[in-house]
């Protein structure tokens, strides 16, 4: 049972290094395809969104208040509100909606 941890650590290290080293060794020149350039540009944003959006609704006591805050935040950001205003408004929406719902 104690040897399993070392196998896990070696496997994790190999995967982490492969993800970082293989693109540098396999792709030598500049990527000219507009599709691949835009795909690689948006991968970090999509990854962050996939991790963040489910947490928004699960971080509150009721999923309804998280969803309301998400909709409010998207609307405020769409109309150009600053990050502080969006975050403050979302917190206020969660506070008020959970006060009403609970």
C-alpha positions in Angstrom: 0.0 0.0 0.0 2.9 2.4 0.7 4.4 1.9 -2.8 1.2 3.2 -4.5 1.9 6.8 -3.5 5.2 6.7 -5.4 3.5 5.4 -8.5 0.9 8.1 -8.3 3.6 10.8 -7.8 5.6 9.5 -10.8 2.5 9.3 -13.0 1.4 12.8 -12.0 4.9 14.2 -12.7 5.1 12.5 -16.1 1.7 13.8 -17.2 2.4 17.3 -16.0 5.8 17.4 -17.7 4.4 15.9 -20.9 1.7 18.6 -21.1 4.4 21.3 -20.9 7.3 19.7 -22.8 5.5 18.0 -25.8 4.1 21.2 -27.3 7.5 22.8 -27.2 9.2 19.9 -28.8 6.6 19.0 -31.4 5.6 22.5 -32.6 8.8 24.2 -33.7 7.4 27.0 -35.9 4.8 29.6 -35.5 1.2 28.3 -35.8 -0.3 29.9 -38.9 -3.8 28.5 -38.8 -6.4 31.0 -37.6 -8.5 28.1 -36.1 -5.7 26.7 -34.0 -4.5 30.1 -32.9 -7.9 31.1 -31.7 -8.5 27.7 -30.2 -5.3 27.9 -28.2 -6.1 31.5 -27.2 -9.5 30.6 -25.7 -8.6 27.3 -23.9 -7.6 29.0 -20.6 -10.8 31.0 -20.5 -13.0 28.0 -21.2 -11.1 26.0 -18.6 -11.7 28.7 -16.0 -15.3 29.0 -16.9 -15.9 25.3 -16.7 -14.5 25.3 -13.2 -16.1 28.5 -12.0 -19.7 28.4 -13.2 -20.8 25.3 -11.4 -19.2 26.6 -8.2 -21.2 29.8 -8.4 -24.5 28.0 -7.9 -23.1 25.5 -5.4 -21.4 28.1 -3.2 -24.6 29.5 -1.9 -27.2 27.9 0.4 -29.7 27.7 -2.4 -28.9 27.3 -6.1 -31.6 29.9 -7.0 -29.6 32.7 -5.3 -26.4 31.7 -7.0 -28.2 31.6 -10.4 -29.7 35.0 -9.7 -26.3 36.4 -8.9 -24.8 34.9 -12.0 -27.5 36.5 -14.2 -27.1 39.8 -12.4 -23.3 39.6 -12.8 -23.5 38.8 -16.5 -25.9 41.6 -17.1 -23.8 44.2 -15.3 -20.6 43.0 -17.0 -22.4 43.1 -20.4 -23.2 46.8 -19.8 -19.7 47.7 -18.8 -19.7 47.7 -15.0 -16.4 47.4 -13.3 -15.3 44.2 -11.6 -15.8 45.7 -8.1 -19.4 46.8 -9.0 -20.2 43.4 -10.5 -18.8 41.5 -7.4 -20.6 43.9 -5.0 -23.9 43.6 -6.8 -23.7 39.8 -6.9 -22.9 39.6 -3.2 -25.9 41.9 -2.6 -28.2 39.7 -4.8 -27.1 36.6 -2.9 -27.7 38.2 0.5 -31.1 39.5 -0.4 -32.3 36.4 -2.2 -31.2 34.1 0.6 -32.8 36.4 3.1 -36.1 36.1 1.2 -35.9 32.4 0.4 -34.7 31.2 3.8 
